[in-house]
Structure formats: structure tokens, C-alpha cells
Amino acid sequence: MIRRVAYFVVLVVWLIVMCLPMLAFVLAMRGELNLGGQENRHVRVFLVQGDEEDGIGFEWTRSAAKDSKCLNSSVRYLLWEGDAEKVNADYCQCFSSIDRQNLYDGPCQ
């Protein structure tokens, strides 16, 4: 039984390692990857190509607690050129329920 579980874990790790080059190629072609189908719950992986920073950024957006009008977002950077600690951010935004694309109510309470 333990041997089968160990084989399964090794297989999953091997599949993840084999998928990394494919994901890197798709990221290089598109410039970003969006994971998650819901409007207010997704993860976005994107390339950072600036004058002083180069790397990969990760944005995680989710609904604020018990309030679907507000979104909490976290942005983290994995930079091979530049300082990621200066640009990492956490923020919360609330939008009007009338037209979510255009009207902004302000920061969360």
C-alpha cells in the first residue's frame, strides 16, 4: 500500500516537472496566463519586462469576506533583475453593483 502511494506521488511530481517547460513556452508566447474561470476569483501569471525589473508576477484576486462587491488582490513578484520586496502589494477595491467595469466606490472598509 505504501509503495503504491509513493509511486503515485513520484508520478505526480514527474508530471508537474514535465509540464513546466510547456507552461514557460505558453507564458513567453502570450505574456500572461489566467487560471480560474470566475470573474472575482482568479490567478494571473504574467511577465514583467521593465527598464529596471525583469521576472514573473503573480496576481491572486478573490472576493472579500461576505461582500461580493469588494475584491482582495495580492500581487507577488519573482524577479531575477530588480528588488521584488519594493513592489509586492496587497489591496482591496469595492465596485458599484450597477456597472462593475466603470464605477468605483473606493477602498474596502
SULFEN-V685710 format. One line per field, one symbol per residue. ss: DSSP state (H for helix, E for strand, - for the rest). A space follows every 50 residues. Layout:
# SULFEN-V685710
ss: ???
This chain:
# SULFEN-V685710
ss: -HHHHHHHHHHHHHHHHHHHHHHHHHHHHH-EEEEEEE--EEEEEEEEE- ---EEEEEEEEEEE--EEEEEEEEEEEEEEE--HHH--EEEEEEE----- ---EEEE--
